[in-house]
Amino acid sequence: MTVELSPATFPPGFLWGVAIGAHQSEGNNLASDWWYRENQPNSPVSQRCGDAIDSYHRWPEDFSLAADAGFTDYVAKTQRDQIIESLRQCLSEMVGS
């Protein structure tokens, strides 16, 4: 059985979007346990992937690509450690100035 999907088969107001959420999308998240493991000497990880996409820092480009593809919504996931580290850096800069 094949189901044909088109914008007409969805209710009015349905939001078309994309989502991303993975270790690979966070980009150089030094606070990530997995990033730490894959960057250790003699790591069992054969191919490092923690810096693969880096949507955390490249979100404006990601938003633009999604919009150009016709999507109206974008959902991104990040670890709280990434946010906490960014806040820590920001506060350090504010206190230091």
Secondary structure as the mmCIF struct_conf table of DSSP 4:
data_model
#
loop_
_struct_conf.conf_type_id
_struct_conf.id
_struct_conf.beg_label_comp_id
_struct_conf.beg_label_asym_id
_struct_conf.beg_label_seq_id
_struct_conf.end_label_comp_id
_struct_conf.end_label_asym_id
_struct_conf.end_label_seq_id
HELX_RH_3T_P HELX_RH_3T_P1 PRO A 7 THR A 9
BEND BEND1 PHE A 10 PHE A 10
TURN_TY1_P TURN_TY1_P1 PRO A 12 GLY A 13
HELX_LH_PP_P HELX_LH_PP_P1 PHE A 14 TRP A 16
STRN STRN1 GLY A 17 ILE A 20
BEND BEND2 ALA A 22 ALA A 22
HELX_RH_AL_P HELX_RH_AL_P1 HIS A 23 GLU A 26
BEND BEND3 ASN A 28 ASN A 28
TURN_TY1_P TURN_TY1_P2 LEU A 30 ALA A 31
HELX_RH_AL_P HELX_RH_AL_P2 ASP A 33 GLU A 38
TURN_TY1_P TURN_TY1_P3 ASN A 39 ASN A 39
BEND BEND4 GLN A 40 GLN A 40
TURN_TY1_P TURN_TY1_P4 PRO A 41 ASN A 42
BEND BEND5 PRO A 44 PRO A 44
BEND BEND6 SER A 46 GLN A 47
TURN_TY1_P TURN_TY1_P5 GLY A 50 ASP A 51
BEND BEND7 ALA A 52 ILE A 53
HELX_RH_AL_P HELX_RH_AL_P3 SER A 55 ASP A 68
TURN_TY1_P TURN_TY1_P6 ALA A 69 GLY A 70
STRN STRN2 ASP A 73 ALA A 76
HELX_RH_AL_P HELX_RH_AL_P4 ARG A 80 GLY A 96
#
